[in-house]
């Protein structure tokens, strides 16, 4: 069938809408009509030079899709036509990580999510008979329809606002899951969160849910810091060169946790320096330049650095949990969203890239 998709090509500032062909779904796959999709930092990275390390262009990106199942393939047992679904990352279902429910650490995550093809090397997307890299994170949701693995799709209740909740499949799950599961923040503990984009603000909300006694949000953007206070931060710290002193005044003995969502090496320095003895700094982003941690500081205080992918280990468990928190008014993620039409994708990319919006949503 012919569909509209946003194609990423070399040397273009944003994906462009084009007509492509979507092939038939295979065993264990579903066809989904996309209602809306979020734009995530990973989409910006893979649209740029970073993506060329893994997949060839042209490529259809997008990995925070939400939509309605239109067809199911043989072997699909948990979904039916008409179901509402959020799309998250793909996984193999067979490796040790998948068997223990930690699907975001699947042994085959790179091949199944980043390389632009199914496990058999095929892509469901083509243009004029030429294959186009697809199934990004198992979905490629910058399109009006997708073919996705059943493992990628999480069924959600039909009263959930489908046009808004795609980011629960990645950005919001990364921030919230990092706090609730990866770092496992407990009542009475403290956390400093560096960066108040969608991931950082989701972490703020999750830290409040976890019962953290002090939640310090650190950023250069005063407006976002005020939003951080609105959604749960107990303290806000302007990152103006004196953030370290401000954090020291808040927690003289250091924070139990810090969480890094911004890439400057100075942020990594501050996030490790503010830790208490045996504290942990979680990070979900690479330093933007070579960075060497203070090993003496880490070793003598028993402090740790913890890399985190995806937040929750299993989206099929974590996403329903976030929806439940949203129903109870504890996870007001809608405050972070700005909606665009699908044909405004270039504008949405630019506003996201420049920080004018926190989390853009493309409505199909």
Buried (B, 14 or more C-beta within 10 A) or exposed (E): EEBBBBBBEEEEEBBBBBEBBBBEBBEBBBBBBBBBBBBBBBBBBBBEEEBEEBBBBBBBBBBBBBBBBBBBBEEBEEBEEEBBBBBBBBBBBEBEBBEEEBBBBBBBBEBBBBBBBBEEEBBBBBBEEEBBBBBBBBBBBBBBBBBBBBBBBBBBEEEBEBBBBBBBBBBBBBBBBBBBBBBEBEEEBBBBBBBBBBBBBBBBBBBBBBEBBBBBBBBBBEEBBEBBBEBBBBBBBBBEEEBBEBBEEBBEEBBBBBBBBBBBBBBBBBBBBBBBEEBBBBBBBEBEEEBEBBEEEBEEBEBBBBEBBBBBBBBBBBBBBBBEBBEEEBBBBEEBBEBBEBEBBBBBBBBBBEEEBBBBBBBB
